Amino acid sequence: TTSPETSGTRPTRSSRRRLTHPRPSSTLDANFSHLASTIMPLHEANPGASDLDLLLQALGPLTMLTSPDAFLEAVGLGDMPLAQRYGIAFGIVVFLFTMSSVLALLVWGGTFRRISEQSTKKSSSDLPTNVQAREGRPLMLERLLDARERMIGRYDEGTGPRARTVGGGSATKLTGMLLNVAPDGAKAVREVLPGLIDEDSKGPKKSALIQLVSGGKGVSGKNAEKDKAGPAKKEEEEERKKAEIRKHIPEGYEENYVLAYRKCQERPGGATLSGLPDARFEAYARAYAGCGTRTSPSYRRSYARLYEAQACRTHASEKEFRERFAARPRDIVGRLTRLEPLSADRHLEDVRDATCGEPFLDDKSYDPREVWGFLDCGPFRCEEEMRESAIFRRKRDEAAFAIVSGETDTVVGVAMLTRDDPRNLTIRMEAPILHPSKADGSPEQLESCFLLLDRLFALGYRRVQLDVDSHDEGGKKLPGRLGFTQEGTVPKHMIVKESNRDSNIYGLINTDWEKGGARAALYKKLHGLKAYRADETNSKKEAEYDEWQIALEKQREAASASASASAQTRETTKA
């Protein structure tokens, strides 16, 4: 090879590197060459030997690797620095530890077992047939099936829920189902009889149920004269009046009232009002019993505790709630608002005043299209036009409620439910129609929706739908505040005021409301974290109390059955 000095050319960097550091023969290449040269003579010397025997004889030199230094020398890394040797050793140890850990997890986790099972059961990996998929679906809860049957029965056979329109002076059957239940005070007010509820050490001291039925009146002079009659005749007269009054008391109302009264005696929701020792018990009992027997017990407990807390804040509030209950016992009452069944005779003028654009509650005038712009009706030129609109003339599968502010006791808007589908336990909620100052996330807007949603899911509904115009930016905020989930957009959904409307569809299901946190989040927003924690604590304690009462009742029944059996045995023995 010509050197750089004799060639007359300047050496390049690569040529200098090659000249300065000549590449020695690799020990690793030599070892592989030795291995190949070893295998071929072995094959020629032992033509009948198996491949495995030949391989073991060829790898015989590897048994000479008795130390790490010998192994490094064999692979040509004998001259490696000590730090690098330790690095390689540490990497090998980590690799072996990782592989052993993965294998152990696969074995303990049952991966190989499942693979073996799947290989033996060929049909397990096949897709199920339509029949198998249908049979594998979980069945609905019995209480939901009962609610479905009951709700379907509300409508007349053969007519369907949307058969005809109900005028503005009467409530639909859906409205009646959602309202509270209460005794018919108009018929029972003159039939006042202390002792309708059997008194004991834990019972009402003065027939609280009769007091609420009679509107707080005592025994009249005519009844006092009858008390002077003979004991037998007096007892017979009392039983007759009890039976007459019970005709005007809804099914299960008396039992729920007594149960709630005693429960509140055991665990009152707050301090007793001075001079009114039974006020808190009566408030809780009438709210609990007013929810009816069709709602869930957890809902009754929560609704009654909130009602009790609001009614028994002061003596003035206790009187206000008691008198309002005597006048309108079926209203759904919240902390900030209450819902009254919408009636043209009672609410027409107030609803128009709140939505016509004129000054309202010390607010200045506004454009009524802020209220009615995205709706298929309104603004209205007069009250008669509003009376004949869909606001007051509803189909049989619809319900409407006047939203009354608890602070000012004035109607601020309307809440509506439409398209009731009891066969599938679904219903549609319309965005509340409110004065602009009470919209856009106001307490009145949120609580009116909360009261309806809570009552609907407590009665057994599984899904509530809310449709909003895709151009209504303010309206699209409401579903998120209530816990709804957007399910999609329907293009060309409706024609509203001779214009196309695309609708955003939102849905809320019962599991999201009860267990998914939607109800809890809205309750905290409306009433505060402290009130929510108190509500949760009271609900758990009362649920435990109810379970304890059920267990005691079973023990009493078992003891009674045992005593009856013993008595029958003794009589048989004597005979």
C-alpha positions as CSV (number, residue, x, y, z in Angstrom):
1,T,0.0,0.0,0.0
2,T,1.3,3.5,-0.9
3,S,2.0,5.6,2.2
4,P,0.8,9.3,2.3
5,E,4.3,10.5,2.1
6,T,5.1,8.8,-1.1
7,S,1.7,9.3,-2.8
8,G,2.0,13.0,-2.7
9,T,-1.7,13.4,-1.6
10,R,-3.0,14.6,1.8
11,P,-4.6,11.7,3.7
12,T,-8.2,12.0,4.6
13,R,-9.7,11.8,8.1
14,S,-11.0,8.2,7.6
15,S,-7.7,7.1,6.0
16,R,-5.8,8.5,9.0
17,R,-8.1,6.7,11.4
18,R,-7.5,3.4,9.5
19,L,-3.8,3.9,9.5
20,T,-3.6,5.0,13.1
21,H,-6.0,2.3,14.5
22,P,-5.7,-0.9,12.5
23,R,-8.6,-3.3,13.1
24,P,-7.4,-6.4,14.9
25,S,-8.9,-9.8,14.2
26,S,-12.0,-10.3,16.3
27,T,-11.9,-13.0,19.0
28,L,-15.7,-13.4,18.6
29,D,-15.3,-14.2,14.9
30,A,-12.5,-16.6,15.7
31,N,-14.7,-18.4,18.2
32,F,-17.6,-18.8,15.7
33,S,-15.1,-20.1,13.1
34,H,-13.8,-22.5,15.6
35,L,-17.4,-23.7,16.4
36,A,-18.1,-24.2,12.7
37,S,-14.9,-26.1,12.2
38,T,-15.7,-28.2,15.2
39,I,-19.2,-29.2,14.1
40,M,-18.3,-30.4,10.6
41,P,-15.6,-33.0,11.7
42,L,-18.0,-34.2,14.4
43,H,-20.7,-34.8,11.7
44,E,-18.2,-36.7,9.5
45,A,-16.8,-38.7,12.4
46,N,-20.3,-39.7,13.7
47,P,-22.6,-39.9,10.7
48,G,-25.3,-41.8,12.7
49,A,-25.5,-39.3,15.6
50,S,-28.6,-37.2,16.1
51,D,-28.5,-33.4,15.6
52,L,-29.0,-32.8,19.3
53,D,-26.0,-35.0,20.2
54,L,-23.9,-33.2,17.6
55,L,-25.0,-29.8,19.0
56,L,-24.2,-30.7,22.5
57,Q,-20.7,-32.0,21.5
58,A,-20.2,-28.8,19.5
59,L,-21.2,-26.6,22.5
60,G,-18.9,-28.5,24.7
61,P,-16.4,-25.6,24.9
62,L,-19.1,-23.5,26.5
63,T,-18.9,-25.6,29.6
64,M,-15.4,-24.2,30.1
65,L,-17.0,-20.7,30.9
66,T,-16.8,-21.1,34.7
67,S,-16.5,-17.4,35.5
68,P,-17.8,-14.0,34.2
69,D,-14.2,-13.2,33.1
70,A,-14.1,-16.4,31.0
71,F,-17.4,-15.5,29.4
72,L,-16.3,-12.0,28.5
73,E,-13.0,-13.3,27.1
74,A,-14.9,-15.8,25.0
75,V,-17.1,-13.1,23.5
76,G,-14.2,-10.8,22.9
77,L,-14.8,-8.3,25.7
78,G,-11.9,-9.4,27.9
79,D,-10.2,-6.0,27.7
80,M,-13.4,-4.0,28.7
81,P,-13.1,-1.6,31.7
82,L,-14.5,-2.8,35.0
83,A,-17.3,-0.2,35.2
84,Q,-18.7,-1.4,31.8
85,R,-18.5,-5.0,33.0
86,Y,-20.6,-4.1,36.0
87,G,-23.1,-2.2,33.8
88,I,-23.6,-5.2,31.5
89,A,-24.0,-7.5,34.5
90,F,-26.6,-5.2,36.1
91,G,-28.5,-5.0,32.7
92,I,-28.6,-8.8,32.6
93,V,-29.9,-9.0,36.1
94,V,-32.7,-6.4,35.5
95,F,-33.7,-8.2,32.3
96,L,-34.0,-11.6,34.1
97,F,-35.9,-10.0,37.0
98,T,-38.4,-8.3,34.6
99,M,-39.0,-11.4,32.6
100,S,-39.5,-13.6,35.7
101,S,-42.0,-10.9,37.1
102,V,-44.0,-10.9,33.9
103,L,-44.2,-14.6,33.8
104,A,-45.2,-14.8,37.4
105,L,-48.0,-12.2,36.9
106,L,-49.3,-14.1,33.8
107,V,-49.4,-17.3,35.8
108,W,-51.0,-15.9,39.0
109,G,-53.4,-13.7,37.0
110,G,-54.8,-16.8,35.2
111,T,-53.9,-15.8,31.7
112,F,-52.6,-19.2,30.7
113,R,-55.6,-20.8,32.4
114,R,-58.0,-18.7,30.4
115,I,-56.1,-19.4,27.2
116,S,-56.4,-23.1,27.9
117,E,-60.1,-22.8,28.6
118,Q,-60.7,-20.8,25.4
119,S,-58.8,-23.4,23.4
120,T,-60.9,-26.3,24.9
121,K,-64.2,-24.4,24.5
122,K,-64.4,-23.3,20.9
123,S,-68.0,-21.9,21.2
124,S,-67.0,-19.4,23.9
125,S,-65.3,-17.2,21.4
126,D,-68.2,-17.2,19.0
127,L,-70.5,-14.2,18.8
128,P,-73.9,-14.8,20.5
129,T,-76.9,-15.3,18.3
130,N,-79.8,-12.8,18.4
131,V,-81.8,-15.2,20.7
132,Q,-78.9,-15.6,23.1
133,A,-78.3,-11.8,23.2
134,R,-81.9,-11.2,23.9
135,E,-82.1,-13.7,26.7
136,G,-78.9,-12.4,28.2
137,R,-80.2,-8.9,28.8
138,P,-80.9,-8.1,32.4
139,L,-84.5,-7.7,33.5
140,M,-85.9,-4.5,35.0
141,L,-86.5,-4.0,38.6
142,E,-89.9,-5.1,39.9
143,R,-90.8,-1.6,41.2
144,L,-90.2,-0.1,37.8
145,L,-92.4,-2.7,36.1
146,D,-95.1,-1.9,38.7
147,A,-94.7,1.8,38.0
148,R,-95.0,1.2,34.3
149,E,-98.2,-0.7,34.7
150,R,-99.7,1.9,37.1
151,M,-98.8,4.8,34.8
152,I,-100.3,3.1,31.7
153,G,-103.5,2.6,33.7
154,R,-103.9,6.3,34.1
155,Y,-105.0,6.7,30.5
156,D,-108.3,5.4,29.2
157,E,-108.1,2.2,27.2
158,G,-108.0,2.7,23.5
159,T,-107.6,6.4,23.5
160,G,-103.9,6.8,24.2
161,P,-102.2,9.6,26.2
162,R,-102.5,12.2,23.4
163,A,-106.1,11.7,22.6
164,R,-107.6,15.0,23.4
165,T,-106.8,18.4,24.9
166,V,-107.6,19.5,28.4
167,G,-108.8,23.0,29.0
168,G,-107.0,25.6,31.1
169,G,-109.4,25.2,34.0
170,S,-108.5,21.6,34.9
171,A,-105.4,19.6,35.5
172,T,-104.3,16.6,33.5
173,K,-103.9,13.1,35.0
174,L,-100.1,13.5,34.8
175,T,-100.3,16.7,36.8
176,G,-102.4,15.0,39.4
177,M,-99.9,12.1,39.7
178,L,-97.0,14.5,40.2
179,L,-98.7,16.6,42.9
180,N,-98.7,15.8,46.6
181,V,-101.5,13.7,48.0
182,A,-103.6,15.1,50.9
183,P,-106.9,14.5,52.7
184,D,-110.0,16.1,51.0
185,G,-110.4,18.8,53.6
186,A,-113.4,20.4,51.9
187,K,-115.5,17.2,52.7
188,A,-113.9,16.3,56.0
189,V,-113.7,19.8,57.6
190,R,-117.0,19.4,59.5
191,E,-116.2,15.8,60.6
192,V,-113.7,16.6,63.3
193,L,-113.1,13.7,65.7
194,P,-110.2,13.5,68.1
195,G,-108.7,10.0,68.2
196,L,-108.6,9.1,64.5
197,I,-105.1,8.0,65.2
198,D,-104.7,5.7,68.2
199,E,-102.8,7.5,70.9
200,D,-99.9,5.9,72.8
201,S,-96.7,7.0,74.5
202,K,-95.0,7.7,71.1
203,G,-98.1,8.9,69.1
204,P,-99.6,12.3,68.5
205,K,-100.9,13.8,71.7
206,K,-103.8,15.6,70.0
207,S,-104.8,13.9,66.8
208,A,-102.5,15.9,64.5
209,L,-104.0,14.3,61.4
210,I,-107.5,15.5,62.4
211,Q,-106.1,19.0,63.0
212,L,-104.8,19.2,59.4
213,V,-107.9,17.7,57.9
214,S,-110.1,20.2,59.7
215,G,-107.8,23.1,59.1
216,G,-107.0,23.5,62.8
217,K,-110.5,23.7,64.2
218,G,-111.4,22.0,67.5
219,V,-114.4,20.1,68.6
220,S,-117.6,22.0,68.0
221,G,-120.2,22.6,70.6
222,K,-122.5,20.1,68.8
223,N,-119.9,17.4,69.2
224,A,-119.3,18.3,72.8
225,E,-123.0,17.7,73.6
226,K,-122.7,14.2,72.0
227,D,-119.8,13.4,74.4
228,K,-122.4,13.4,77.2
229,A,-124.2,10.4,75.7
230,G,-123.7,6.9,77.0
231,P,-120.3,5.2,76.5
232,A,-121.6,2.6,74.1
233,K,-123.4,5.0,71.9
234,K,-120.5,7.5,72.0
235,E,-118.1,4.8,70.9
236,E,-120.3,3.7,68.1
237,E,-120.7,7.3,66.9
238,E,-117.0,7.9,67.0
239,E,-116.3,4.8,64.9
240,R,-118.9,5.9,62.4
241,K,-117.2,9.3,62.1
242,K,-113.8,7.7,61.8
243,A,-115.0,5.6,58.9
244,E,-116.6,8.6,57.3
245,I,-113.4,10.7,57.6
246,R,-111.2,7.9,56.3
247,K,-113.2,8.0,53.0
248,H,-111.5,11.3,52.3
249,I,-108.0,10.2,53.3
250,P,-105.8,8.8,50.5
251,E,-104.7,5.2,50.6
252,G,-101.6,4.8,52.9
253,Y,-101.7,8.4,54.0
254,E,-102.6,7.7,57.6
255,E,-100.0,5.0,58.0
256,N,-97.3,7.2,56.5
257,Y,-98.3,10.1,58.7
258,V,-98.1,8.2,61.9
259,L,-94.8,6.5,60.9
260,A,-93.3,9.9,60.0
261,Y,-94.6,11.6,63.2
262,R,-93.0,8.9,65.4
263,K,-89.8,8.9,63.4
264,C,-89.4,12.7,63.8
265,Q,-90.1,12.3,67.5
266,E,-87.1,9.9,67.6
267,R,-84.9,12.1,65.4
268,P,-86.1,15.7,65.1
269,G,-84.4,17.8,62.4
270,G,-83.7,20.7,64.7
271,A,-84.6,22.5,67.9
272,T,-88.2,22.6,69.1
273,L,-90.0,25.9,68.7
274,S,-91.0,27.4,72.0
275,G,-94.7,27.0,72.7
276,L,-95.1,24.6,69.7
277,P,-93.6,21.3,70.8
278,D,-95.4,19.3,68.0
279,A,-94.9,21.7,65.2
280,R,-91.7,20.1,63.8
281,F,-93.3,16.6,64.0
282,E,-96.4,17.7,62.2
283,A,-94.5,19.5,59.5
284,Y,-92.3,16.4,58.8
285,A,-95.3,14.1,58.9
286,R,-97.5,16.0,56.5
287,A,-94.7,16.4,54.0
288,Y,-93.7,12.7,54.3
289,A,-97.2,11.5,53.9
290,G,-97.9,14.0,51.1
291,C,-95.3,12.3,48.9
292,G,-97.7,9.3,48.6
293,T,-97.0,5.6,48.6
294,R,-95.7,5.4,45.1
295,T,-92.5,7.4,45.6
296,S,-89.3,5.9,46.9
297,P,-88.6,6.1,50.7
298,S,-85.4,8.0,50.2
299,Y,-87.2,10.7,48.3
300,R,-89.9,11.0,51.0
301,R,-87.2,11.4,53.7
302,S,-85.3,14.0,51.8
303,Y,-88.4,16.0,50.8
304,A,-89.8,15.9,54.3
305,R,-86.6,17.0,56.0
306,L,-86.2,20.0,53.7
307,Y,-89.9,20.9,54.2
308,E,-89.5,20.6,58.0
309,A,-86.3,22.8,58.0
310,Q,-88.0,25.6,56.1
311,A,-91.3,25.4,57.9
312,C,-89.8,25.4,61.4
313,R,-87.2,28.2,61.1
314,T,-89.3,30.6,63.1
315,H,-92.8,30.9,64.6
316,A,-93.8,33.1,61.6
317,S,-92.6,30.6,59.1
318,E,-94.4,27.8,60.9
319,K,-97.7,29.7,60.8
320,E,-97.2,30.6,57.1
321,F,-96.5,27.0,56.0
322,R,-99.3,25.6,58.2
323,E,-101.9,28.0,56.7
324,R,-100.6,27.5,53.2
325,F,-100.9,23.7,53.7
326,A,-104.5,24.1,54.9
327,A,-105.3,26.2,51.7
328,R,-103.2,24.3,49.1
329,P,-102.0,21.0,50.5
330,R,-101.0,19.5,47.1
331,D,-98.4,22.0,46.0
332,I,-94.8,20.8,45.6
333,V,-92.8,23.0,48.0
334,G,-89.1,23.8,47.8
335,R,-86.8,26.1,49.7
336,L,-86.9,29.0,47.2
337,T,-90.0,28.2,45.1
338,R,-93.1,26.1,45.0
339,L,-95.0,24.5,42.1
340,E,-98.7,24.9,41.8
341,P,-100.8,23.2,39.1
342,L,-101.2,25.7,36.4
343,S,-104.8,27.1,36.1
344,A,-106.0,29.8,33.8
345,D,-108.4,31.1,36.4
346,R,-105.7,31.5,39.0
347,H,-102.5,32.1,37.1
348,L,-103.4,33.6,33.7
349,E,-102.9,37.2,34.6
350,D,-99.8,36.6,36.6
351,V,-98.1,34.6,33.8
352,R,-98.9,37.3,31.3
353,D,-97.5,40.0,33.6
354,A,-94.3,38.1,34.0
355,T,-93.7,37.4,30.3
356,C,-95.3,40.3,28.3
357,G,-92.3,42.7,28.4
358,E,-93.8,45.3,30.7
359,P,-92.0,46.3,34.0
360,F,-92.3,43.5,36.5
361,L,-91.1,43.3,40.1
362,D,-89.3,46.7,39.9
363,D,-87.5,45.6,36.8
364,K,-87.6,47.8,33.7
365,S,-89.4,46.8,30.5
366,Y,-87.9,44.4,28.0
367,D,-88.5,42.8,24.6
368,P,-91.0,39.9,25.1
369,R,-89.2,38.0,22.3
370,E,-86.5,37.4,24.9
371,V,-89.0,35.0,26.5
372,W,-90.9,33.7,23.5
373,G,-88.4,34.0,20.6
374,F,-87.5,30.3,20.5
375,L,-90.9,28.9,21.4
376,D,-93.7,28.0,19.0
377,C,-96.1,30.4,20.6
378,G,-96.1,34.0,22.0
379,P,-95.8,36.8,22.5
380,F,-99.5,37.3,23.1
381,R,-101.4,40.4,22.5
382,C,-104.0,39.7,25.2
383,E,-104.9,37.3,28.0
384,E,-107.5,35.5,25.9
385,E,-104.9,34.7,23.2
386,M,-102.7,33.2,25.9
387,R,-105.6,31.3,27.4
388,E,-106.2,29.5,24.1
389,S,-102.5,28.7,23.6
390,A,-100.7,25.5,24.3
391,I,-99.6,27.0,27.7
392,F,-103.0,26.6,29.2
393,R,-104.6,24.1,26.8
394,R,-102.6,20.9,27.3
395,K,-102.8,17.4,25.9
396,R,-103.5,14.5,28.3
397,D,-99.8,13.4,28.3
398,E,-98.6,16.9,29.4
399,A,-98.4,18.7,32.7
400,A,-97.9,22.4,33.6
401,F,-97.0,24.1,36.8
402,A,-96.8,27.8,37.9
403,I,-93.5,28.6,39.4
404,V,-94.1,30.8,42.5
405,S,-91.3,32.6,44.2
406,G,-91.1,31.9,47.9
407,E,-89.6,35.3,48.6
408,T,-92.2,37.4,46.9
409,D,-95.1,34.9,46.6
410,T,-95.6,35.9,43.0
411,V,-95.7,33.8,39.8
412,V,-92.5,34.2,37.9
413,G,-92.9,31.6,35.1
414,V,-94.2,28.2,34.0
415,A,-92.6,24.7,34.0
416,M,-94.0,22.1,31.6
417,L,-93.7,18.4,30.9
418,T,-94.7,16.9,27.6
419,R,-94.7,13.6,25.7
420,D,-95.3,11.3,28.6
421,D,-94.5,7.7,27.5
422,P,-95.5,5.5,30.4
423,R,-94.9,2.3,28.4
424,N,-91.1,3.1,28.3
425,L,-91.0,5.3,31.5
426,T,-89.7,8.3,29.7
427,I,-90.9,11.9,29.5
428,R,-89.8,15.2,28.0
429,M,-89.2,18.4,30.1
430,E,-89.4,21.8,28.5
431,A,-87.2,24.6,29.5
432,P,-89.0,26.8,32.0
433,I,-90.7,29.9,30.7
434,L,-89.5,32.7,33.0
435,H,-89.1,36.4,33.3
436,P,-85.6,37.3,31.9
437,S,-84.4,38.3,35.4
438,K,-85.3,34.8,36.7
439,A,-83.7,32.8,33.8
440,D,-80.1,32.0,32.9
441,G,-79.3,29.8,35.9
442,S,-81.4,31.7,38.6
443,P,-82.4,29.8,41.8
444,E,-86.0,29.8,40.6
445,Q,-85.1,28.2,37.3
446,L,-82.9,25.5,38.8
447,E,-85.1,24.6,41.8
448,S,-88.2,24.3,39.7
449,C,-86.4,21.8,37.5
450,F,-85.0,20.0,40.5
451,L,-88.4,19.6,42.2
452,L,-89.8,18.0,39.0
453,L,-86.8,15.8,38.2
454,D,-86.6,14.5,41.8
455,R,-90.4,13.7,41.8
456,L,-90.2,12.0,38.3
457,F,-87.4,9.7,39.2
458,A,-88.9,8.9,42.6
459,L,-92.1,7.8,40.9
460,G,-90.2,5.4,38.6
461,Y,-89.3,7.3,35.4
462,R,-86.1,6.0,33.8
463,R,-85.3,8.9,31.4
464,V,-86.1,12.6,31.0
465,Q,-85.4,14.3,27.7
466,L,-84.8,18.0,27.1
467,D,-84.8,19.6,23.7
468,V,-83.2,23.0,23.0
469,D,-83.1,25.1,19.9
470,S,-79.5,24.8,18.5
471,H,-79.4,28.6,18.1
472,D,-80.5,29.3,21.7
473,E,-77.2,29.9,23.4
474,G,-78.8,30.8,26.7
475,G,-81.0,27.7,26.7
476,K,-78.2,25.4,25.9
477,K,-76.6,26.2,29.3
478,L,-79.5,24.8,31.3
479,P,-79.0,21.1,30.5
480,G,-75.4,21.2,31.8
481,R,-76.5,22.9,35.0
482,L,-79.0,20.2,35.6
483,G,-76.7,17.2,34.8
484,F,-78.1,16.3,31.4
485,T,-75.9,14.8,28.7
486,Q,-76.1,15.8,25.1
487,E,-77.2,12.8,23.0
488,G,-77.1,14.4,19.6
489,T,-78.6,17.0,17.2
490,V,-81.7,16.5,15.1
491,P,-81.5,18.7,11.9
492,K,-84.7,20.1,10.6
493,H,-86.5,18.9,13.7
494,M,-89.4,21.4,13.7
495,I,-90.8,24.4,12.0
496,V,-91.2,27.2,14.5
497,K,-92.8,30.5,13.5
498,E,-92.2,29.7,9.8
499,S,-88.5,29.0,10.3
500,N,-86.4,25.9,10.5
501,R,-85.3,24.6,13.9
502,D,-82.5,22.2,14.6
503,S,-82.7,20.8,18.1
504,N,-80.0,19.6,20.5
505,I,-81.3,16.6,22.3
506,Y,-80.2,16.1,26.0
507,G,-81.1,13.2,28.2
508,L,-80.9,12.4,31.9
509,I,-81.4,8.8,33.2
510,N,-82.3,7.6,36.6
511,T,-78.9,6.1,37.4
512,D,-77.1,9.3,36.6
513,W,-79.5,11.2,38.8
514,E,-79.5,8.9,41.8
515,K,-76.0,7.3,41.7
516,G,-74.1,9.3,39.1
517,G,-74.0,12.5,41.2
518,A,-76.4,14.7,39.2
519,R,-78.8,15.1,42.1
520,A,-76.1,15.6,44.6
521,A,-74.4,18.3,42.6
522,L,-77.6,20.2,42.0
523,Y,-78.7,19.9,45.7
524,K,-75.3,21.4,46.8
525,K,-75.7,24.2,44.3
526,L,-79.2,25.1,45.5
527,H,-78.9,24.5,49.3
528,G,-75.2,24.4,50.1
529,L,-72.7,21.7,51.1
530,K,-73.8,21.7,54.8
531,A,-77.4,21.1,53.9
532,Y,-76.4,18.3,51.6
533,R,-74.3,16.5,54.2
534,A,-77.1,16.9,56.7
535,D,-79.6,15.4,54.2
536,E,-77.3,12.4,53.5
537,T,-76.7,11.8,57.2
538,N,-80.5,12.0,58.0
539,S,-81.3,9.7,55.1
540,K,-78.9,7.0,56.2
541,K,-80.0,7.2,59.8
542,E,-83.7,7.0,58.9
543,A,-83.0,4.1,56.5
544,E,-81.4,2.3,59.4
545,Y,-84.4,3.1,61.6
546,D,-86.8,1.8,58.9
547,E,-84.8,-1.5,58.7
548,W,-84.9,-1.8,62.4
549,Q,-88.6,-1.3,62.5
550,I,-89.1,-3.9,59.8
551,A,-86.9,-6.4,61.8
552,L,-89.0,-5.7,65.0
553,E,-92.2,-6.2,63.1
554,K,-91.0,-9.6,61.8
555,Q,-90.0,-10.6,65.4
556,R,-93.4,-9.6,66.6
557,E,-95.1,-11.6,63.9
558,A,-92.9,-14.6,64.6
559,A,-93.6,-14.4,68.4
560,S,-97.3,-14.1,67.7
561,A,-97.3,-17.1,65.4
562,S,-95.3,-19.0,68.0
563,A,-97.7,-18.1,70.8
564,S,-100.7,-19.1,68.6
565,A,-99.1,-22.4,67.8
566,S,-98.4,-23.1,71.5
567,A,-101.9,-22.2,72.4
568,Q,-103.3,-24.5,69.8
569,T,-101.0,-27.3,70.9
570,R,-102.2,-26.9,74.5
571,E,-105.8,-27.0,73.5
572,T,-105.2,-30.1,71.4
573,T,-103.4,-31.8,74.4
574,K,-106.3,-31.0,76.7
575,A,-108.8,-32.4,74.3
